[in-house]
Structures are given as C-alpha cells and as structure tokens.
Amino acid sequence: MTTQNSFDITSTLQRHPEFPDYLEFTISAVIEGQKPIAKLTGYRWDFRSIPTLEEITFNDFVEAYNTDGGLCFDVLAAHTALVSNVLGVGDRSFKKLITRAIYLDKVKVSPEWRGHNLALRLMREARFIFNGKGTIALLRAYPFEEENAALDVQLKLAGYYASDAFCGFKVIDGDRFGGHMAALWDGDVDHCDDNPFWEPPQVQTSDPSSG
C-alpha cells in the first residue's frame, strides 16, 4: 500500500492526579480518527535545586512512575559533576542553573513507520515545548519493552538519539551507566525548521510479519 499522508504532531499535557506538582505529557504523530503511529511519553519535574539521592529515594512520584526515571535521577544526583562535565557546564554553575528536569520515558514507533527518524521528530517537539532556563532533559536509551537490553544495544540506540543536534543528548558514561543520557534544553530553539506536522516520504507499507 502506498501512502503520502501527513500526520499531525499533537501534544497532551496534564498534572498527575495523585502528584499535582508533576506534569505528564504525551507527544504523538497521528491522523485524526486513527491510532497514533508514534508516541513519546514522559514527565516534567520542577525543583529549586538538583535533588539529592535521599530526596529521590523518598520521592513517591518517581518511584511510582517508572524505575528508569528513578535511575536517571540517581545518576544526576550522585554524579552531578560528571553530568555537568559531559554537558560542558562547570559543576558550581550547573548546580545553580538546573531547576527543571524533563524525563523522556518511552518512545514507540509502529514497525511499518520505522526508519524515518520519527522518534527524533517527537523528541524535538518535546524540546520545543519544554525548552527554557534551567532545563535538563534525561532519558535511558533502550528498545521499547526491552528494559534489560544488552549494553551494546543500549549504546547503539543512544548513538541514534545523539545524532540529532537539536535534541542535544549526550551519553553520560556508557561503560558505567549504559544508555543514560542528558541534554541541556535552555538554549536557542530558532534553528530548527520542523513543521507542526510530519509528512513522510512516499513509503511502501506492508505487514511487517511478511518480512
């Protein structure tokens, strides 16, 4: 089947019903009336300063939401100097600068639409929405529903995420923390020409089970 459909990039943001200090978001590529072909989920956490390990350990929201999210914040809290160095910011300045974290939890692209950098398009949309003073973005690179993926698999996917200069993600320390990545989202966002929709190249789609 040949298709040249244009997909809207839509965003939904809402305060968590149990933890109203946190904002959950979903960014999708979708045609009205149909299921999304791709979806990115995550949450925003505002704080006065980078949380400590103790604060993360006793944070009911992070614990309830996603284990990976807790691990990302563990790396940020326990290795702040390393993260700041990777992002090219002095440790002291970094601790004063960061007051908001955007955690990208899961990104899923339908099999027949993979290979067109759609995941990166959704991630760029997240930066458009949340870019601002003192903002850091965090994620752990692993294939959807393969949380225990081998290190080389995580790093291969991390390399793909890092390829997008606008998103700005960098691996924190692949040997020690696998696919854990961070990016500063507090700079200029005028240098990206994405449209508010996504129009793929002409594609021959088929049942992925048929090869």
C-alpha positions in Angstrom: 0.0 0.0 0.0 1.4 3.4 -1.0 0.7 6.4 1.3 1.6 10.0 1.4 -0.4 11.0 4.4 0.5 14.0 6.5 0.5 13.3 10.3 -0.3 15.9 12.9 2.2 16.2 15.8 -0.1 16.5 18.8 0.8 17.1 22.5 -1.2 16.4 25.6 -0.1 17.8 29.0 -1.7 17.2 32.3 -0.9 17.4 36.0 -0.6 14.0 37.6 -3.9 13.2 39.5 -2.0 12.0 42.6 1.1 14.1 42.3 -0.1 17.6 41.1 3.5 19.1 41.3 4.4 16.9 38.3 3.3 17.3 34.7 2.9 14.3 32.4 3.0 14.6 28.7 2.3 12.6 25.5 3.5 13.7 22.1 2.1 11.7 19.1 2.1 11.5 15.3 -1.5 10.9 14.3 -4.1 11.3 11.7 -7.4 12.4 13.2 -9.7 9.5 14.0 -6.9 6.9 13.7 -4.4 5.4 16.2 -1.0 7.2 16.6 1.8 5.8 14.5 4.3 7.0 17.1 4.1 8.2 20.7 6.5 9.7 23.2 5.6 9.9 26.9 7.4 11.5 29.9 7.1 14.0 32.7 8.3 17.3 33.9 9.7 17.8 37.4 10.4 21.3 38.8 12.7 21.7 41.8 14.7 24.5 43.5 17.9 22.7 43.1 19.1 19.3 41.8 17.6 16.7 44.1 19.8 14.6 46.4 19.8 10.8 46.4 17.9 10.9 49.7 15.2 13.1 48.1 14.9 10.8 45.1 14.7 7.7 47.3 11.8 9.0 49.2 10.1 10.6 46.2 6.8 8.7 45.8 6.1 10.1 42.3 9.5 9.0 40.8 9.1 5.6 42.5 5.5 5.1 41.4 6.0 6.4 37.8 8.9 4.5 36.4 12.0 2.7 37.7 14.2 4.0 34.9 13.2 7.6 35.8 14.4 7.0 39.3 17.7 5.6 38.0 18.2 8.6 35.7 17.8 10.9 38.7 20.1 8.7 40.7 22.8 9.3 38.2 22.2 13.0 38.1 22.2 13.3 41.9 25.2 11.0 42.6 27.3 12.1 39.6 26.4 15.8 39.2 30.0 16.8 38.4 30.2 14.1 35.7 26.9 15.1 34.1 27.9 18.8 34.1 31.2 18.0 32.5 29.6 16.0 29.8 27.3 18.9 29.1 30.1 21.4 29.1 29.0 23.3 32.2 31.0 24.0 35.3 29.9 22.0 38.3 29.1 25.0 40.5 27.3 26.8 37.8 25.4 23.6 36.9 24.0 23.1 40.4 22.7 26.7 40.4 21.4 26.5 36.9 19.3 23.4 36.8 15.7 23.8 38.3 13.7 21.7 35.9 14.0 18.2 34.5 12.2 16.7 31.5 12.3 12.9 31.6 11.6 11.2 28.3 10.2 7.9 29.4 9.2 5.8 26.4 9.1 6.3 22.7 7.3 3.8 20.4 7.1 3.9 16.6 4.9 1.4 14.7 7.1 -1.1 12.9 5.9 -0.1 9.4 6.9 3.6 10.1 10.4 3.0 11.5 13.5 4.1 9.6 12.2 7.7 9.0 13.7 9.4 12.2 10.1 9.8 13.6 11.3 9.2 17.2 13.7 12.1 16.8 11.0 14.3 15.5 8.9 13.6 18.6 11.9 14.3 20.8 12.5 17.6 19.0 8.9 18.5 19.7 9.4 17.9 23.4 12.3 20.4 23.3 10.1 23.0 21.5 7.6 22.6 24.3 9.8 22.5 27.4 12.9 24.4 26.4 13.6 27.1 29.0 16.0 28.5 31.5 17.5 25.9 33.8 16.1 22.9 32.0 17.8 19.5 31.7 16.4 16.6 29.7 17.1 13.0 30.8 16.5 9.5 29.2 17.7 6.0 29.2 18.1 4.6 25.7 16.7 1.1 25.3 14.4 -0.5 22.7 10.7 -0.3 23.6 9.8 -3.1 26.0 13.4 -4.3 26.3 14.4 -2.7 29.6 17.1 -5.3 30.2 18.7 -4.8 26.7 22.4 -5.6 26.4 24.9 -2.7 26.8 25.8 -2.7 23.1 22.1 -2.4 22.2 21.6 0.5 24.6 24.7 2.3 23.2 23.7 1.8 19.6 20.3 3.4 20.3 22.0 6.1 22.3 24.1 6.9 19.3 21.0 7.3 17.2 19.5 9.7 19.8 22.8 11.6 20.0 22.8 12.1 16.2 20.2 14.8 16.5 22.0 18.1 17.2 18.8 19.9 18.1 17.9 17.5 20.9 21.5 17.7 22.1 21.6 14.4 24.0 24.9 13.0 25.2 25.8 9.7 26.8 26.8 10.3 30.4 29.2 7.3 30.7 28.4 4.3 28.6 30.6 1.9 30.4 29.2 2.7 33.8 25.6 3.8 33.1 24.8 2.3 29.7 22.2 4.3 27.7 21.7 7.0 30.3 21.8 10.4 28.5 21.4 14.1 29.3 20.9 17.3 27.4 20.6 21.0 28.2 17.4 22.4 26.9 17.9 26.0 27.8 19.3 27.5 24.6 18.0 28.9 21.3 15.3 26.9 19.5 15.0 29.0 16.4 17.5 27.0 14.4 15.1 24.1 13.6 12.7 24.1 10.7 10.3 21.4 11.7 6.7 21.9 10.7 3.8 21.3 13.2 3.1 18.1 11.2 5.1 15.2 9.8 4.9 14.2 6.2 6.9 11.1 5.4 8.4 10.3 2.0 6.4 8.0 -0.2 6.5 4.7 1.5 5.5 1.2 0.6 4.0 -0.2 3.8 3.3 -3.9 4.3 2.6 -6.4 7.1 5.9 -6.4 9.0 5.5 -10.2 9.7 5.8 -10.8 6.0 9.4 -9.5 6.0 
